[in-house]
Amino acid sequence: MTQRVYLIGFMGSGKSTLGRWLADTMEGWTFLDLDHFIENKFHKTIAQIFDEKGEQGFRQIEAMCLNEVSSFEKVIIGAGGGTPCFFDNMEVMNNSGLTIYLQLRPEVIYQRLQTSKTQRPLISGMQGIELLNFIKHKLSQREPYYLKAKLIADAENWKIVDFVKAIAKHS
């Protein structure tokens, strides 16, 4: 039986929102945002860790924390947008649970990030066409990793019930 579900996808794809909804819907399950787990463990924001250790240092911490949470049970884990793309993170997730890629078009991601209140170090200060071009470029780099997920979900059209059914089917 699936004991953990990993939600993966680009920043702004809805991993945290969907993860909370799923955990509320599935009896006895909890939601864990990997970035929040890291922040609580290190008592620093993701931005502070990026500033102090650079992206490579952050990615090492992220991989360590992913390995730690991969043993938790009955948990929906919202991975960071870059998590699947480094080290053996995608294999860790695929080997320990159900991975679901929340797939969105770059234009939809752009619209979501324009209205998001969340601070995201990789796009700090970007707006307009610069942000859209960044999304397109970064998504083209990351999607080969995302597509290794066990399940690919059209995040624009799927409903919460579709996710619950998919998780039950893979249990």
Backbone as ProteinMPNN parsed JSONL, in Angstrom:
{"seq_chain_A": "MTQRVYLIGFMGSGKSTLGRWLADTMEGWTFLDLDHFIENKFHKTIAQIFDEKGEQGFRQIEAMCLNEVSSFEKVIIGAGGGTPCFFDNMEVMNNSGLTIYLQLRPEVIYQRLQTSKTQRPLISGMQGIELLNFIKHKLSQREPYYLKAKLIADAENWKIVDFVKAIAKHS", "coords_chain_A": {"N_chain_A": [[0.834, -1.185, 0.0], [0.488, 2.21, -0.783], [2.268, 4.462, 1.103], [3.162, 6.983, 1.053], [2.813, 9.964, -0.814], [4.124, 11.833, -3.382], [4.036, 15.064, -4.519], [4.946, 16.634, -7.375], [6.359, 19.209, -9.448], [6.513, 22.339, -11.248], [7.31, 25.472, -9.607], [4.504, 27.091, -8.223], [2.642, 25.367, -9.254], [0.712, 24.277, -7.683], [1.202, 22.431, -5.68], [1.358, 22.612, -2.834], [-1.2, 23.602, -2.117], [-2.921, 21.63, -3.214], [-1.873, 19.41, -1.87], [-2.551, 19.92, 0.836], [-5.358, 19.835, 0.643], [-5.718, 17.161, -0.191], [-4.668, 15.748, 2.035], [-6.512, 16.535, 3.962], [-8.725, 15.258, 2.96], [-8.16, 12.549, 2.932], [-8.37, 10.14, 5.269], [-6.483, 10.127, 8.222], [-4.126, 10.914, 7.014], [-1.39, 13.215, 6.507], [-0.136, 16.444, 5.486], [2.972, 17.462, 4.167], [5.095, 19.987, 3.484], [7.994, 20.105, 1.747], [9.862, 22.228, 1.621], [9.068, 23.788, 3.849], [9.569, 21.952, 5.856], [12.363, 21.823, 5.71], [12.972, 24.503, 6.383], [12.013, 24.594, 9.043], [13.62, 22.671, 10.238], [16.196, 23.751, 9.983], [15.91, 26.265, 10.953], [15.821, 28.544, 9.366], [14.953, 30.578, 6.547], [14.184, 29.446, 3.195], [15.247, 31.208, 1.368], [17.281, 32.406, 2.919], [18.969, 30.213, 3.308], [19.706, 29.717, 0.641], [21.104, 32.124, 0.179], [23.23, 31.885, 2.007], [24.46, 29.377, 1.459], [24.352, 28.935, -1.228], [22.926, 27.632, -4.319], [23.756, 24.953, -4.729], [24.54, 24.089, -2.15], [22.088, 24.327, -0.846], [20.643, 22.381, -2.288], [21.891, 20.036, -1.484], [21.173, 19.921, 1.219], [18.42, 19.736, 0.852], [18.2, 17.205, -0.442], [19.081, 15.533, 1.628], [17.06, 15.976, 3.519], [14.846, 15.091, 2.058], [15.42, 12.354, 1.906], [15.082, 11.76, 4.589], [12.296, 12.286, 5.063], [11.216, 10.417, 3.403], [10.706, 8.118, 4.71], [8.547, 8.538, 6.285], [5.104, 7.878, 7.114], [1.819, 7.619, 5.638], [1.599, 10.182, 4.369], [1.392, 13.146, 2.466], [3.579, 14.616, 0.377], [4.774, 17.667, -0.563], [6.983, 18.453, -2.878], [9.819, 20.575, -3.532], [10.099, 22.709, -6.429], [12.484, 22.188, -7.833], [13.405, 19.875, -6.698], [13.128, 17.147, -7.844], [15.144, 17.166, -9.747], [17.766, 16.893, -8.989], [20.617, 15.08, -7.787], [19.817, 11.794, -6.747], [17.168, 12.171, -6.332], [14.657, 11.875, -7.654], [14.513, 9.137, -8.059], [14.558, 8.267, -5.411], [12.057, 9.219, -4.559], [10.297, 7.868, -6.364], [10.849, 5.226, -5.665], [9.928, 5.055, -3.078], [7.295, 5.807, -2.889], [4.214, 7.07, -4.343], [4.537, 9.076, -7.099], [3.385, 12.125, -8.342], [3.102, 14.164, -11.032], [2.301, 17.46, -11.369], [1.229, 18.855, -14.002], [1.448, 21.751, -15.936], [0.83, 24.378, -18.305], [3.321, 26.771, -19.375], [2.299, 29.426, -19.471], [0.144, 29.376, -17.708], [1.419, 28.826, -15.304], [2.933, 31.161, -15.142], [0.852, 33.106, -14.812], [-0.104, 32.31, -12.299], [2.174, 32.685, -10.686], [2.478, 35.42, -10.883], [0.47, 36.393, -9.249], [1.004, 35.272, -6.829], [1.774, 35.255, -3.353], [3.933, 34.208, -2.181], [7.406, 34.201, -1.431], [9.955, 33.55, -3.672], [13.091, 32.425, -4.169], [14.437, 31.895, -6.666], [13.142, 33.44, -8.593], [13.156, 36.0, -7.772], [12.535, 39.401, -8.081], [11.949, 39.242, -10.797], [9.809, 39.981, -13.578], [7.019, 40.241, -15.89], [7.847, 39.625, -19.31], [10.404, 38.664, -18.886], [10.093, 36.968, -16.664], [8.255, 35.083, -17.731], [9.817, 33.995, -19.823], [11.878, 32.89, -18.304], [10.45, 30.904, -16.906], [9.634, 29.255, -19.062], [12.15, 28.398, -20.028], [13.34, 27.177, -17.734], [11.423, 25.249, -17.13], [11.617, 23.64, -19.401], [14.074, 22.485, -18.908], [13.587, 21.086, -16.552], [11.389, 19.416, -16.98], [11.99, 16.835, -18.166], [12.769, 15.371, -15.896], [10.495, 15.602, -14.26], [8.698, 14.151, -15.804], [9.312, 11.565, -15.218], [7.71, 10.769, -13.23], [5.316, 8.597, -11.65], [2.708, 9.095, -12.217], [1.073, 11.37, -14.297], [-0.507, 14.369, -14.073], [-2.999, 16.445, -15.381], [-2.941, 19.422, -14.311], [-4.535, 21.617, -14.655], [-7.091, 20.764, -15.171], [-7.807, 18.52, -13.637], [-9.726, 17.317, -10.885], [-10.134, 17.33, -7.291], [-11.179, 14.865, -6.54], [-10.292, 13.226, -8.601], [-7.591, 12.963, -8.015], [-7.674, 11.676, -5.515], [-8.874, 9.253, -6.256], [-6.887, 8.286, -7.991], [-4.744, 7.933, -6.238], [-5.825, 5.984, -4.536], [-6.099, 3.906, -6.372], [-3.429, 3.267, -6.836], [-2.67, 2.24, -4.479]], "CA_chain_A": [[0.0, 0.0, 0.0], [1.211, 3.483, -0.829], [2.318, 5.154, 2.398], [3.5, 8.383, 0.821], [2.552, 10.496, -2.142], [4.95, 13.009, -3.663], [3.53, 15.973, -5.541], [6.073, 17.334, -7.982], [6.018, 20.125, -10.517], [7.14, 23.656, -11.207], [6.777, 26.378, -8.589], [3.214, 27.648, -8.613], [1.763, 24.367, -9.872], [-0.365, 23.931, -6.755], [1.574, 21.28, -4.854], [0.987, 22.832, -1.429], [-2.656, 23.718, -2.021], [-3.482, 20.302, -3.447], [-1.42, 18.521, -0.794], [-3.385, 20.169, 2.023], [-6.695, 19.307, 0.345], [-5.666, 15.699, -0.175], [-4.481, 15.293, 3.416], [-7.794, 16.731, 4.643], [-9.692, 14.331, 2.38], [-7.759, 11.164, 3.187], [-8.357, 9.931, 6.713], [-5.238, 9.725, 8.85], [-2.972, 11.398, 6.265], [-0.97, 14.589, 6.764], [0.598, 17.096, 4.412], [4.284, 17.973, 4.529], [5.761, 20.784, 2.452], [9.425, 19.841, 1.96], [10.549, 23.493, 1.922], [8.768, 24.158, 5.243], [10.298, 20.988, 6.686], [13.755, 22.294, 5.721], [13.02, 25.752, 7.153], [11.844, 24.28, 10.464], [14.777, 21.891, 10.702], [17.397, 24.583, 10.016], [15.547, 27.561, 11.551], [16.147, 29.588, 8.391], [14.114, 30.519, 5.356], [14.85, 28.896, 2.014], [16.036, 32.318, 0.815], [18.492, 32.552, 3.733], [19.845, 29.074, 3.011], [20.262, 30.002, -0.686], [22.083, 33.205, 0.326], [24.39, 31.429, 2.768], [25.11, 28.168, 0.957], [24.196, 28.829, -2.676], [21.957, 26.614, -4.719], [24.309, 23.606, -4.529], [24.436, 23.785, -0.722], [20.669, 24.105, -0.558], [20.215, 21.111, -2.886], [22.4, 18.959, -0.635], [20.28, 19.892, 2.386], [17.126, 19.262, 0.359], [18.301, 15.76, -0.664], [19.164, 14.909, 2.943], [15.728, 16.046, 4.124], [13.975, 14.209, 1.286], [15.692, 10.989, 2.374], [14.493, 11.635, 5.92], [10.827, 12.215, 5.007], [10.801, 9.279, 2.577], [10.333, 7.007, 5.589], [7.306, 8.89, 6.971], [3.961, 7.13, 6.596], [0.539, 8.307, 5.444], [1.966, 11.585, 4.193], [1.434, 13.767, 1.15], [4.762, 15.472, 0.423], [4.925, 18.642, -1.637], [8.417, 18.654, -3.129], [10.176, 21.828, -4.173], [10.093, 22.621, -7.88], [13.729, 21.625, -8.341], [13.77, 18.653, -5.975], [13.335, 15.944, -8.662], [16.181, 17.375, -10.76], [19.108, 16.827, -8.403], [21.084, 13.834, -7.178], [18.933, 10.679, -7.102], [15.906, 12.497, -5.662], [13.485, 11.316, -8.338], [14.51, 7.71, -7.779], [14.158, 8.126, -4.006], [10.609, 9.396, -4.488], [9.621, 6.774, -7.078], [11.047, 3.962, -4.947], [9.317, 5.048, -1.741], [5.898, 6.214, -2.896], [3.574, 7.438, -5.6], [4.891, 10.422, -7.553], [2.4, 12.723, -9.235], [3.56, 15.414, -11.654], [1.236, 18.425, -11.634], [1.666, 19.449, -15.258], [0.78, 22.992, -16.346], [1.464, 25.147, -19.369], [4.099, 27.89, -18.833], [1.472, 30.626, -19.337], [-0.659, 29.219, -16.495], [2.373, 29.002, -14.202], [3.228, 32.594, -15.121], [-0.288, 33.801, -14.201], [-0.143, 31.973, -10.873], [3.303, 33.307, -9.989], [2.237, 36.872, -10.867], [-0.444, 36.727, -8.155], [1.428, 34.57, -5.62], [2.336, 36.045, -2.255], [5.097, 33.47, -1.697], [8.726, 34.63, -1.881], [10.646, 32.443, -4.335], [14.434, 32.938, -4.46], [14.88, 31.785, -8.059], [12.501, 34.429, -9.47], [13.136, 37.281, -7.068], [12.72, 40.592, -8.907], [11.559, 39.04, -12.2], [8.437, 40.332, -13.947], [6.711, 40.307, -17.313], [8.408, 38.684, -20.277], [11.578, 38.038, -18.264], [9.595, 35.868, -15.845], [7.696, 34.062, -18.618], [10.935, 33.329, -20.497], [12.546, 32.079, -17.29], [9.593, 29.731, -16.679], [9.734, 28.371, -20.237], [13.492, 27.824, -20.066], [13.554, 26.296, -16.585], [10.508, 24.113, -17.282], [12.172, 22.736, -20.427], [15.175, 21.76, -18.259], [13.1, 20.238, -15.462], [10.327, 18.49, -17.345], [12.425, 15.432, -18.31], [12.751, 14.756, -14.563], [9.095, 15.526, -13.847], [8.012, 13.115, -16.581], [9.632, 10.26, -14.635], [6.697, 10.487, -12.204], [4.46, 7.448, -11.926], [1.424, 9.591, -12.692], [1.126, 12.747, -14.789], [-1.841, 14.932, -13.917], [-3.307, 17.726, -16.004], [-3.276, 20.198, -13.118], [-5.551, 22.626, -14.974], [-8.419, 20.179, -15.323], [-8.126, 17.482, -12.66], [-10.444, 17.7, -9.664], [-9.603, 16.651, -6.102], [-11.626, 13.465, -6.56], [-9.423, 12.509, -9.533], [-6.35, 12.65, -7.3], [-7.983, 10.673, -4.487], [-9.07, 7.977, -6.964], [-5.58, 7.845, -8.507], [-3.957, 7.443, -5.089], [-6.443, 4.719, -4.108], [-5.786, 2.916, -7.409], [-2.017, 2.894, -6.711], [-2.415, 1.705, -3.107]], "C_chain_A": [[0.878, 1.248, 0.0], [1.13, 4.168, 0.53], [2.672, 6.623, 2.252], [3.238, 8.735, -0.638], [3.392, 11.753, -2.28], [4.289, 13.806, -4.78], [4.721, 16.748, -6.071], [5.564, 18.228, -9.106], [6.687, 21.464, -10.289], [6.561, 24.486, -10.067], [5.475, 26.98, -9.111], [2.255, 26.645, -9.219], [0.651, 23.891, -8.939], [-0.055, 22.773, -5.832], [1.119, 21.45, -3.399], [-0.526, 22.894, -1.247], [-3.301, 22.347, -2.172], [-3.106, 19.35, -2.317], [-2.251, 18.685, 0.465], [-4.789, 19.595, 1.816], [-6.715, 17.789, 0.408], [-5.548, 15.164, 1.244], [-5.772, 15.449, 4.211], [-8.836, 15.707, 4.201], [-9.415, 12.885, 2.778], [-7.542, 10.952, 4.686], [-7.004, 9.434, 7.218], [-3.976, 10.195, 8.14], [-2.66, 12.836, 6.662], [-0.258, 15.133, 5.526], [1.91, 17.626, 4.951], [4.851, 18.704, 3.321], [7.262, 20.656, 2.709], [10.192, 21.12, 2.282], [10.299, 23.924, 3.365], [9.481, 23.225, 6.217], [11.757, 21.43, 6.831], [13.881, 23.555, 6.577], [12.905, 25.488, 8.646], [13.049, 23.545, 11.03], [16.013, 22.776, 10.887], [17.156, 25.978, 10.596], [15.975, 28.734, 10.681], [15.168, 29.472, 7.239], [14.907, 29.9, 4.214], [15.747, 29.973, 1.398], [17.34, 32.504, 1.596], [19.485, 31.418, 3.448], [20.499, 29.267, 1.643], [21.363, 31.054, -0.578], [23.37, 32.716, 0.985], [25.168, 30.31, 2.089], [25.079, 28.034, -0.558], [23.231, 27.723, -3.036], [22.485, 25.21, -4.456], [24.216, 23.185, -3.062], [22.999, 23.517, -0.316], [20.237, 22.736, -1.075], [20.726, 19.906, -2.092], [21.533, 18.801, 0.615], [18.927, 19.303, 1.993], [17.136, 17.742, 0.173], [18.35, 15.004, 0.66], [17.772, 14.866, 3.592], [14.728, 15.166, 3.378], [14.179, 12.762, 1.726], [15.064, 10.755, 3.743], [12.976, 11.446, 5.831], [10.329, 11.03, 4.18], [10.483, 8.038, 3.413], [9.054, 7.307, 6.373], [6.149, 8.128, 6.337], [2.705, 7.98, 6.565], [0.757, 9.809, 5.319], [1.925, 11.957, 2.709], [2.579, 14.767, 1.223], [4.778, 16.377, -0.808], [6.406, 18.934, -1.798], [8.642, 20.036, -3.723], [10.238, 21.634, -5.686], [11.339, 21.983, -8.465], [14.114, 20.292, -7.725], [14.024, 17.448, -6.887], [14.57, 15.996, -9.557], [17.609, 17.211, -10.245], [19.349, 15.477, -7.755], [20.194, 12.681, -7.652], [17.544, 10.898, -6.517], [14.687, 11.867, -6.332], [13.383, 9.818, -8.079], [14.085, 7.441, -6.334], [12.631, 8.222, -3.897], [9.864, 8.256, -5.171], [9.734, 5.446, -6.342], [10.322, 3.908, -3.609], [7.854, 5.477, -1.733], [5.377, 6.469, -4.291], [3.958, 8.873, -5.936], [3.844, 10.896, -8.548], [2.947, 14.061, -9.717], [2.345, 16.279, -11.968], [1.667, 19.258, -12.839], [0.793, 20.649, -15.623], [1.537, 23.634, -17.501], [2.219, 26.327, -18.737], [3.259, 29.147, -18.602], [0.605, 30.575, -18.074], [0.236, 29.406, -15.266], [2.687, 30.49, -14.034], [2.101, 33.364, -14.426], [-0.346, 33.546, -12.7], [0.978, 32.669, -10.104], [3.145, 34.816, -9.908], [1.39, 37.274, -9.666], [-0.05, 36.076, -6.831], [2.031, 35.529, -4.599], [3.636, 35.417, -1.722], [6.384, 34.038, -2.285], [9.464, 33.424, -2.454], [12.021, 32.938, -4.796], [14.827, 32.925, -5.937], [14.279, 32.848, -8.976], [12.42, 35.804, -8.825], [13.439, 38.437, -8.02], [12.316, 40.435, -10.364], [10.088, 39.405, -12.407], [8.278, 40.207, -15.452], [7.364, 39.224, -18.145], [9.647, 37.978, -19.735], [11.152, 36.816, -17.439], [9.05, 34.745, -16.732], [8.808, 33.296, -19.338], [11.713, 32.431, -19.54], [11.758, 30.783, -17.057], [9.731, 28.75, -17.834], [11.081, 27.66, -20.273], [13.68, 26.789, -18.954], [12.652, 25.059, -16.675], [11.043, 23.128, -18.321], [13.342, 21.922, -19.858], [14.654, 20.725, -17.262], [12.111, 19.158, -15.903], [10.808, 17.054, -17.597], [12.463, 14.673, -16.972], [11.312, 14.564, -14.101], [8.375, 14.376, -14.543], [8.38, 11.695, -16.142], [8.64, 9.874, -13.541], [5.842, 9.302, -12.63], [3.12, 7.874, -12.512], [1.591, 11.043, -13.124], [-0.296, 13.279, -14.795], [-1.945, 16.267, -14.627], [-3.827, 18.629, -14.879], [-4.268, 21.328, -13.39], [-6.954, 22.05, -14.902], [-8.79, 19.099, -14.317], [-8.841, 18.086, -11.474], [-9.857, 16.9, -8.503], [-9.978, 15.174, -6.106], [-10.77, 12.629, -7.516], [-8.124, 12.082, -8.849], [-6.592, 11.566, -6.255], [-8.154, 9.301, -5.137], [-7.731, 7.429, -7.461], [-4.719, 7.277, -7.382], [-4.497, 6.099, -4.62], [-6.092, 3.6, -5.086], [-4.35, 2.396, -7.267], [-1.677, 2.342, -5.328], [-2.379, 0.198, -3.114]], "O_chain_A": [[1.886, 1.316, 0.704], [0.038, 4.421, 1.041], [2.511, 7.412, 3.183], [3.416, 7.925, -1.548], [3.378, 12.626, -1.412], [4.018, 13.276, -5.857], [5.418, 17.432, -5.321], [4.475, 18.021, -9.64], [7.341, 21.689, -9.27], [5.446, 24.23, -9.614], [5.362, 27.331, -10.285], [1.166, 27.018, -9.657], [-0.254, 23.177, -9.37], [-0.971, 22.187, -5.254], [0.557, 20.526, -2.81], [-1.065, 22.296, -0.316], [-4.131, 21.951, -1.353], [-3.941, 18.568, -1.861], [-2.618, 17.695, 1.098], [-5.34, 18.949, 2.707], [-7.624, 17.199, 0.992], [-6.255, 14.226, 1.615], [-6.097, 14.599, 5.04], [-9.719, 15.334, 4.973], [-10.344, 12.093, 2.939], [-6.631, 11.527, 5.281], [-6.454, 8.456, 6.71], [-2.87, 9.913, 8.601], [-3.54, 13.579, 7.095], [0.162, 14.381, 4.646], [1.965, 18.172, 6.053], [5.061, 18.108, 2.264], [7.747, 21.054, 3.768], [11.085, 21.102, 3.13], [11.224, 24.38, 4.038], [9.941, 23.655, 7.274], [12.315, 21.414, 7.928], [14.791, 23.662, 7.399], [13.627, 26.096, 9.437], [13.447, 23.776, 12.172], [16.785, 22.582, 11.826], [18.086, 26.776, 10.715], [16.425, 29.768, 11.174], [14.619, 28.4, 6.984], [16.135, 29.834, 4.256], [16.863, 29.69, 0.963], [18.39, 32.736, 0.997], [20.692, 31.646, 3.359], [21.694, 29.018, 1.484], [22.431, 30.901, -1.171], [24.467, 33.088, 0.569], [26.398, 30.292, 2.136], [25.702, 27.131, -1.117], [22.775, 26.971, -2.175], [21.729, 24.351, -4.001], [23.851, 22.047, -2.766], [22.72, 22.6, 0.457], [19.536, 22.006, -0.374], [20.061, 18.872, -2.038], [21.203, 17.685, 1.015], [18.363, 18.477, 2.712], [16.193, 17.062, 0.579], [17.728, 13.95, 0.797], [17.366, 13.842, 4.142], [13.855, 14.561, 4.0], [13.208, 12.026, 1.901], [14.568, 9.662, 4.019], [12.431, 10.54, 6.461], [9.152, 10.678, 4.248], [10.04, 7.023, 2.875], [8.529, 6.426, 7.054], [6.205, 7.773, 5.16], [2.541, 8.92, 7.344], [0.177, 10.601, 6.063], [2.356, 11.203, 1.837], [2.549, 15.676, 2.052], [4.795, 15.903, -1.944], [7.012, 19.59, -0.951], [7.745, 20.6, -4.349], [10.412, 20.512, -6.163], [11.262, 21.305, -9.49], [15.056, 19.646, -8.185], [15.045, 16.78, -6.726], [14.996, 14.963, -10.073], [18.561, 17.378, -11.007], [18.434, 14.825, -7.25], [19.856, 12.605, -8.833], [16.823, 9.94, -6.237], [13.786, 11.381, -5.649], [12.285, 9.29, -7.899], [13.341, 6.498, -6.066], [11.997, 7.408, -3.226], [8.899, 7.73, -4.615], [8.815, 4.629, -6.389], [10.121, 2.824, -3.061], [7.231, 5.507, -0.672], [6.016, 6.129, -5.287], [3.727, 9.783, -5.14], [3.465, 10.173, -9.47], [3.217, 14.965, -8.926], [1.47, 15.881, -12.737], [2.385, 20.247, -12.697], [-0.436, 20.568, -15.619], [2.745, 23.447, -17.644], [1.814, 26.83, -17.689], [3.488, 29.864, -17.628], [0.361, 31.604, -17.444], [-0.153, 30.068, -14.304], [2.702, 31.008, -12.918], [2.365, 34.185, -13.547], [-0.607, 34.462, -11.92], [0.761, 33.18, -9.005], [3.628, 35.435, -8.959], [1.562, 38.364, -9.12], [-0.704, 36.306, -5.814], [2.713, 36.491, -4.955], [4.342, 36.022, -0.916], [6.457, 34.323, -3.48], [9.583, 32.393, -1.791], [12.113, 33.768, -5.701], [15.484, 33.854, -6.407], [14.843, 33.132, -10.033], [11.687, 36.673, -9.296], [14.475, 38.448, -8.684], [12.34, 41.416, -11.107], [9.243, 39.173, -11.542], [9.255, 40.084, -16.191], [7.428, 38.062, -17.744], [9.911, 36.827, -20.084], [11.78, 35.76, -17.513], [9.356, 33.576, -16.5], [8.74, 32.072, -19.449], [12.154, 31.345, -19.916], [12.337, 29.697, -17.017], [9.923, 27.554, -17.617], [11.144, 26.455, -20.52], [14.122, 25.668, -19.204], [13.074, 23.954, -16.334], [10.934, 21.915, -18.14], [13.571, 20.791, -20.285], [15.206, 19.631, -17.141], [12.011, 18.108, -15.269], [10.08, 16.12, -17.262], [12.214, 13.468, -16.934], [10.949, 13.496, -13.609], [7.538, 13.705, -13.939], [7.812, 10.727, -16.648], [8.72, 8.778, -12.988], [5.669, 9.04, -13.821], [2.473, 7.102, -13.22], [2.181, 11.848, -12.404], [-1.18, 12.715, -15.44], [-1.07, 17.121, -14.487], [-5.011, 18.597, -14.544], [-4.786, 21.933, -12.451], [-7.906, 22.772, -14.604], [-9.971, 18.79, -14.158], [-8.59, 19.232, -11.101], [-9.162, 15.907, -8.717], [-9.175, 14.328, -5.714], [-10.548, 11.445, -7.265], [-7.624, 10.98, -9.075], [-5.794, 10.637, -6.129], [-7.64, 8.303, -4.631], [-7.478, 6.228, -7.358], [-4.048, 6.261, -7.558], [-3.727, 5.18, -4.339], [-5.82, 2.474, -4.671], [-4.082, 1.227, -7.544], [-0.523, 2.016, -5.05], [-2.179, -0.419, -2.068]]}, "name": "protein", "num_of_chains": 1, "seq": "MTQRVYLIGFMGSGKSTLGRWLADTMEGWTFLDLDHFIENKFHKTIAQIFDEKGEQGFRQIEAMCLNEVSSFEKVIIGAGGGTPCFFDNMEVMNNSGLTIYLQLRPEVIYQRLQTSKTQRPLISGMQGIELLNFIKHKLSQREPYYLKAKLIADAENWKIVDFVKAIAKHS"}
